C-alpha cells in the first residue's frame, strides 16, 4: 500500500493552564479553597492578603455580591416573614480574611474533642500489648465505625491485612476482646446484641434483672419487638414482671456507644459557601464570609519589574502571571457558584419555604441548560458546597431530586415521596404496620403512582425496617 500525506481538519479541546486551575478551584470546598490560596500566598511573593479598607489593584472581589446585594434576576417573591427578616444584616457578610482573623464569617464547627479512633488508640498504647498485638489492635480500631461497631468480619479483615499483618481471625479475637473492654463500654461489638451484653457485663453483678437481660440480649433480642413481653416471658420461662424489668434495663443502655466520641478531628468543619435569606419578600443570595479569600497583588513588586535585571524580571513576570490567573480563577469560581445557587433558589423556593416535602424534581441537566453551562461544570460547582439558609446549613446536592410523574400531569420528587413515606410510617398503628404494598396504594390514592418495589427502595434508603420488624405487641 502506498503511503501518502493528506491534510485534515479536526477540532479538539485543549486545557490551558488557566482552565485547569479554574476547574480545580471550582471543585474545592470553602476550607480547601482557603488552604489553596494560603499556599499560593506563601509561595508567590507577588501575592498578599488584602487588608480591610486598603486600596488594591486589581480588586479581587470584582463580580462578587456586595454587602447589600441587589436581588438576582428571577428572585422569587414570597410572603413577608418577620422572623426571617429581622436578622437581615447578619446574612449579608461577604469577603474573607486570612486564617485566624475574626471576620464574622459563619462557620459550622463540630466539637473539638478527640475522635473515637483517637480515644481508642490512646487506650491501646496505654495497655500492655506486645508489638504484634498493638499492630492488630490498630487495624481493628481503624475498622470500627463512628457508632462503635466492628461491622467487618474478622476473616475478611485478616485477609485484607495479610500483607501487613499475617494474623488469623483466631489470633485477632483476643485483641478484639481486650478492645471491647475499653471506654466507651460496648465499643468493638459486632452486632447490637453483643454491644448490649458488653454493657450489661460491666454492671454490678447484683443489678436487678441483669441476668435475664443478658439472656435476652444474647438470644431473642432481634425478635423482641414481635414477641412482646408475654412472648419473651414464655420463651425464657420467667414471670412477665421479670421480663418487663429486663426489657426496661435494656432500654437504659446505649445502642451507639461510639457516638459520644464520634466528633470529627479538630480543625474539620463545614463552612457555607453562600448564604440565602429573605428580604422584603424576595430570596437573596450572596457569598458567605470566607467563601472568597481576599488576596491581592503587591504593587511594589509590580513596579520592581520595570527596573529589575532581565533574569529577575522574568522571575517576577512568571509569578505575576500566576497571581493574575489565580485572581481570575477566584472571580470565575465566585461568579459560577452564585449563578448556580441563584438558579437552585429560584427553582426550589418552595423547598426553602415548606421543607423537603415541597422539593421539586431537579437534575444537573436542567440546571446546566438553564445557565448555559456543561453538566460537569454544575457538578463541580455543587461538590462539597454548602449554603446557609433560614432552615439551617444545607448541602447544595440537597436541592436536587429525581422525579416521578403524578396523575395530574405534574411530577413529585423522590425526596418528597420519601418524606411522605416517613410521615405515613410515623403515623401508622404499631400493632398493624403498613406494608410496602399498602404504602404504595396510599401514595397512588394521593395521586403519586409508585410501584411497591420503589416504595421498598425508598424505605430502605430511609433506614426504615420492614413492616414485620416494626410490629409492636403489648
N, C-alpha and C positions, 0 to 999 in steps of 0.2 A: 504494500500500500504506500502510495506516495504521500509524504508529509508536506504540508504547506501551512503558512500563516494566514489567518483571516481576522480582520478586526471585528469586535463585537462590543455592544453597549449593554451594560447591566448596572443596576442600582443595588447598593448595599449600605447598611448603616455602619458608620464609623463613630465609636465612642471616644470623643476627645477627653483630655484630662479634666476639663471643666465640667463636662457632662457626667463623667464618672464621679467626680466629687459631689455634684448636685444630687445624684441618685443616692450616694451614700449618706449625705446629710439628711435627705428626706426621710429615710427609713429609720433614723436614730430616734430614740426616745428623748425626752427633755433632759434627763440626767446624763444620758450618753452624749448628747449634744454639748452640754456644758463641759464634760470631760474632754471631748474632742477639741473644743475651742480653747480650753485651758492649755492643752498640749501644743496647739498651734501658737498660742501667745508665748509659751516658754521657748519654742524652737525658732520663732521668726522675730528677729529684732525690730522689724517694722510694725509689728502688731502690739497693741497695748490695750488694757482695759479702759473704757471710756469713763471719765469722771462725770459725776452728775453736774449738769449745768455748763459743762465745758463746750466750747465751740470746736467742732470736729469737722474734718474734711477727709473723705466724704462721710455723710451721715449714714450710720449703719442701719437705723430703723426706718429708712425710707420705704414706703409701701406698707408698713405695719399700721395697725389701727391705733389712733392716738388715745389719750386718756379718756376722752369723751367721744367715742366713735359715733359717726353718723350711722343710721340704720342701713343695713345692707339691702341691696336691691332684692325685692321679693320677700322682705321680712314679713312675718305673719302677724296679722292683727288678732289680738285676743282680748278678752275682758280684763279690765284692770284688776290687779291683785295687790291689796295694800301691804300684805305681809312680805311679798317678794320685792316690792318697790322701795321699802324703807331702807334697805342696805345697798342702794344703787352704787354709791361711791366705793363701797368695799369691793365691788366686782369689776372696777374699771382700771385696775392696775395694769400697766404694760411695761415692757422692757425688763431688763435684768441687770445684775451687777455681778462682779466676781464672787467666787465662792467665799462664804464667810461673811459677806456684807448683809446687813439687815435691810432688805428692800421691800419687806411686806408681802412677798410672794406667798401664794397658798401652796403648802406642801403637805401631802398626806404621809406622815411618818408612823411606822409601826413602833411598838415598844422596843427599846434598845436592849432588853435583856437577851441573854445568850440563847442560841437556838437549842433545840432538843439534842442534836448531834453533839454540839459543843459541851452540853451538860453531861451527856453520857461519856464522852471521851475523857472529860475531866475526872470522872469517877473511875474509868478504866485505868488511867495512868496512876491513880492513887492506890489501886489494888495491887496485890502481889501476884501478878501474872508473869508467866515466862515470856520471853521474846516471841516465841511462836504463837502462844495463846493471845498475846497482845495484838499480833497481826490478824489473827482470826477475829478477835473482838472488834477491831477497827472495821473489818469487812462486814461483820454483822450489823454494827451500828450504822454504817453507811447505807445499809439496805432497809433500815427501819424508817417508816414513813412519818409524816407530821402528826398523825394520830397516835403514834407509838406502837404500831403493829409491824411485825415482820411478815409481810404478805408473800414473800418469795419462798418457795420450797427449798429446804436445806440441800437436797440433792442437786437442784438446778443451780443454786448459789455456789456449791462446791465445784460444779463443772465449769462455771464461768470464771472461777478464781484459780483454776488448776495451774495456769501458767505462773501465777504469783505465789499462791499458797497451795501446796499439794496436801490437802486435807480432805478426809472423808466426812460425810454427814455425821457419822458416829463420833468423830473427833471434834466436830464443831458443836455438838449438842451440849457437852458440859460447859463450854464457854457461854453458850446461849443461856443456860440455866443460871449462871452467875450474873449475866447481864440482867436477867429478869428480876434479880434482887436489888437492882439499882433503883434510885429515885428518878422519876415518879413510879410509885408502885403499880405494877401491871404492864410496864413497858416491855417490849420484846415478845409479847404474846402473838400467837399465830392465828387466833380467832377470838371472838368475843367470850366464849366460854372459858378459855384459858386465861384471858385477861381478868375476868371476874374471880376466877379461882385464885389467882396470884394475890389479888387484893383481899380476898377472904382469909387466905393463909396468913396474911400479915396482921390480921386482927387477933386480939387475945383469945385464948382457947375457950374462955368462959363467956364469950359473946353470945347472947341469946340467939337461937336459930342459926348459928354459924354452920354447924354440921349439916343440917338439912339444906341450907343454901348452897353449900359445896356440892351436895348430891345433885341439886337442880342445875347448877352451872356446868357440872361435868356430864350431865345426862340430858334430860328433856328440855334444856333451855330453848332450842330452836322451835319446839312445839308449844312453848308456854303460852303464847297468845291464843292459840287454838284450843289448848286443853283447858285453860282456865284454872281457878283454884281447886275446884272439885276434881278435875281430871288429874292434876298433879297429886292431890291427896290420895286418890285411888291408885295411881301408878306407883307411888312411893310407900303406900300403906301407912299414912300418917293422918292425924286429925286435921280437918280443914283449917282450924285456928293456927296450927303449927305451920301448915303450908302458907297461909296468909302472912305470918310473921317472917318466914323465909323469903317470900317474894318482896315484902317491904324492905328487908335488909338488902336484897339485890338492887333495889331501886335507888338505894343511897350510894351505890358505887359509881365510879366514873368509867363510862364505856370508851372514852377517848383520853387516856391518861397523858398522852403526849401533847395535847392541845395547849396546855398551860405553858409549855416551853416551845411552842411552835412559831414564835415570832421570827421574822427574817433577821439575818445578821445586821448588826448596827451599820448604818450607812446606806442600807437598802430602803428605798421609799418610792412612792408614786408621786410624781409632780405633774399636775394638769398642764397640758399644752395650751388650752383655751379655756375661757370662761363664757358661760351663757347666762344671761339674766333678762328679765323683762322690765321694760321701762315705758310707761305711758301706753301700755297695750301692745308693744312691739317687742319681739325677741331680738336681743342684741348679742353680738359675738365679738370677742376681742381676744388677742393673745394674752395668756396669763403671764404674770410676773415671773421671769426666769425662762420663759419659752424662747426668747430671742436674746442670747448673750450679747451684751453691749461692748463691742470692741471697735477699735478704730486704727487707722494708720498714723503712725507718728510723723508729724510734719517735719520735724528736724532731720530725720533720716531721708525724707524725700528731697530736701534741699541739699543734703550732702552728696547726692548722686551727681549733681552738676559739677561739683568741684573735686570729686574723688578721682583717683587714677583709674585707668581702664579696667584693671583687674578687680579693684574694689567696686567700681561702678557696675560691672557685670554681676558681681555677687549681690549687690543691693537691688539691682533691677530684677534679678531672679526672685528674690524674696518679696519685692513689691508686687510682682505679677501673682505670686501665690497668695499674697494678702488680698489683692483685689478679687481673685477667684473665690476666696473664702467669703468675703463680704457679699458678693453677688449670689453665691450659693445660699447664704443665710437668708437673704431677701427673697430669693426664689422659694425657699422652703416655707417661709412665713406666708408668702402670698398663696402658695398652693394649699397649705394647711387651712388658711382662713376660707378659701373658696370651698374646700370640701366640707368644712364644718358648717358653713352657712347653708350649703345645699342640704346637709343632713338635718339641720334645724328646720329648714323650710319644709322638708318632706315629712319630718316626724314631730311636728308641733304638738299633735295630739298625744304622742308618747310622753313628751315633757309635761303636758297638762294633766293627763289622767293616769299614766303609768303603763306597765308592759302590756296590759290588755288592749291598749289602743295603738300598739305598734303596727305600722303598715308594712306590707311586703316591700322590701327594698334590696336591690342587688348592686354589686360593684359595676356591672354593665350599665345599669340605668343611671347611676351617678356619673360614670365616665362619659356617657352620651350627653348628659345634661351639661357637663362642664367642658366638653370638647377635649377630654384627656383620655389617655390609654388606661385600660383596666389595671395594668401593673402599676401605673403611677398612683392611682387611687388606693390600691392595696398597700403600697409603700407608705402613703400618707397617713393611713389609719393604723399601721402596725405599731403596737405598743404605745399608742397615743391615748390620752385621757382628756376629758373635758369636765370642768366643774360646773354643775347645774344646780338649780334650786332643789333637785331631787338627789343631790349628792354627786360624788365624783364617779363618772361612768366611762367605760372604755368605748372608743369610737365604734368598735365592732358590735357593741350592743344596739346600735341604731340600724343594723342590717338584719333582715329576716327573709326567709323564703316564704312563698305564698301558696295558698290553696283557694281555688275558685269557690264561691258561695252560690247559693240558689238564686240570689237576687242579682246575679251578674257581676258582683264585686269580688273581692278577694280578702282573705284573712291570713295574717302572718302566722308562721309556725310558733313564734313566741307567744302571740295572743292565744293560740289554741292550747299551748302548754299551760299558760296561766289559767285558762278556763278549766282544764283538766285538774289542776291543783285545787281550784275552788270547789269543784264537784266532789273530789275525794275528801276535802276537809269537811264538807257538809253532809257526808254520807252517814248512814246508820252503821255503827261499828259491828253490829250483830249481822248485818246483811250488806257487806261492802259491794260497791259497784264493780262488776266485771268489765273487761275491756270492751266486750260486745255492747253492754248497756251504756258505757260511756260513749261509744260510737253512735248508738241510737239517740242518745240525748243531744249530742252535737248536731246530728242530722236534723233533729226536730228544731234546733235553733238556727238552721239554715247553713250549717257548715258540714258538707258531706265528706267524711273521712272514713277510711277503712279501719277495721279492727286492728290490723297489723300496724297501721300508722299510729293508732292510739297506744298500742303496746310499745312502739318505739319511743314515742314521746314520754310515756310513763317511766320507762327505764332511764331515759335521759334526765328525768326529774328525780331519779333515785327513789321512786315510789314502789313499794313491794306489790306483788300481785294480790289479787283480791283474797285468795285463801290465806295469805300471810298477814293480811290486815284485819282478819276476823278477830273480834274480841268477844269472849264469853265470860259472863259473870261480872 
